[in-house]
């Protein structure tokens, strides 16, 4: 029998592991199980299962995860064993609840229990399906047992009724080899999925693209990204971060501009890390068109802190370039949006720009507008004093010195 032969091969050299799964559960029940001796765990589970609020039987998963987090892996194992025994006692012949246990084994990296569940299903004569095979494949991949995972895949390929590999099967191998850093294996499974007529999921594309970028296989990353877009799949935040990293490493012209255009056209969402990186790139490069493009994009989102820094970066750029009209438009835009100046240097670069152009009346308008919400510091007053003296603006000089005196700087 194919499955029996596969099982014998799987057990050879198979190890076990346990890892904490993040979840929540009833604190009182958890405390009870942690304090109870191991011999009482299954009894306690049976008592709890009979309670009205737990009769659906779904409470065991978060409980097992919480026990792992409480450094009680043996008790977590006993909870899963209890669930298996309950299914067998009730003669449940639906494959799905058994698959659920195996899927949880993948989270906890308990391949021994997963294999035991699989054997029980077979012994009960329950009709196997692709889902339970995929759950077991994932469990073996979670513990790095590639040989066992491949053995299962080959068994599925033999054509057992209802157990043929599906897109989830291929996605699992793509993800596993991405974690292992094997670019050629990733590509092989990706091509195998396509040849089998399956379209990789967003999770598979994320594994492919991030994996290729980590391995510096940038052309492969670009190919995978372009194919994903051609299929109409919206990239995740991790994919967008990886794509930006790829473009940055390739050092192509208009990298940020092209990236921002794609984001805008596709109405994609950027996470905070990507926004901050884009902002740093724009400010470092000093490309005002890219800054304005990013700012337009940020106005649609919720990245307020980044938008504030970008506001002031745009203003600094225009001030240093002595583009007064653009600078004033940027100032008004920022203030009208309720954003204030963050540091004296941003105010001082504006003042210096006005002095260079001898636009003293426009400087007065600017100072009058910001004085209602911003207290000037000593260095800003010093710049004003120096400028007014240079251009013999005695009335403005006297007023400024008086303001300094009232502020305690003279």
HELIX and SHEET records of a PDB file:
HELIX    1   1 UNK A    2  UNK A   11  1                                  10    
HELIX    2   2 UNK A   27  UNK A   35  1                                   9    
HELIX    3   3 UNK A   38  UNK A   40  5                                   3    
HELIX    4   4 UNK A   41  UNK A   49  1                                   9    
HELIX    5   5 UNK A   52  UNK A   54  5                                   3    
HELIX    6   6 UNK A   60  UNK A   69  1                                  10    
HELIX    7   7 UNK A   73  UNK A   89  1                                  17    
HELIX    8   8 UNK A   95  UNK A  108  1                                  14    
HELIX    9   9 UNK A  111  UNK A  123  1                                  13    
HELIX   10  10 UNK A  130  UNK A  142  1                                  13    
HELIX   11  11 UNK A  146  UNK A  157  1                                  12    
HELIX   12  12 UNK A  167  UNK A  180  1                                  14    
HELIX   13  13 UNK A  183  UNK A  195  1                                  13    
HELIX   14  14 UNK A  202  UNK A  214  1                                  13    
HELIX   15  15 UNK A  218  UNK A  230  1                                  13    
HELIX   16  16 UNK A  237  UNK A  250  1                                  14    
HELIX   17  17 UNK A  255  UNK A  266  1                                  12    
HELIX   18  18 UNK A  272  UNK A  285  1                                  14    
HELIX   19  19 UNK A  288  UNK A  298  1                                  11    
HELIX   20  20 UNK A  304  UNK A  320  1                                  17    
HELIX   21  21 UNK A  324  UNK A  336  1                                  13    
HELIX   22  22 UNK A  344  UNK A  356  1                                  13    
HELIX   23  23 UNK A  360  UNK A  370  1                                  11    
HELIX   24  24 UNK A  378  UNK A  390  1                                  13    
HELIX   25  25 UNK A  394  UNK A  406  1                                  13    
END                                                                             
